[in-house]
């Protein structure tokens, strides 16, 4: 695995993306959207996991170099991040990923705040081939109704932010608009995938979700990744 930095230019200023890629040429990529903390070690670790499955993983920095030191700073950074700005950064990351790595298909995933952006991106960016948002907020129905990308949405039934009631709203929209989205819920808390947070990390749920993500990406990005453990 190799890591590097990809430069991104947007109308609101320059930023970068952390990139992890396999040693051999890959034909597909995963765009990874960070939590409210920013590009921290946990996000870099997830990018490495994707690279180990033979995908180029590109994690755009929506905060332009800032990493939150505590939940208060993280909450402020998330509040101050304009949706249009975040979406432009993601769109630019997709453009630059295609240019730099000559990949054929691109999927997207994200966690918490990143899950919010990943789901919206799946609704609004037609170039994406698959999406796997984790416990992100639900966009308004008029945005959801545009979803054409095969999507897995992961939730925790003990989540006090993305509550079961919010997830029910998503399920209603899926049925109403016949959306290509499946909701997978676990008896788990918000951020159950984050193994750096032992207060909420759920190993069983995280392991099952990861296998489902890999199955989704192998099915829609091309069966190019080696089996886990190989």
Order of alpha helices (4+ residues) and beta strands (2+ residues): beta-beta-beta-alpha-beta-alpha-alpha-beta-alpha-beta-alpha-beta-alpha-beta-alpha
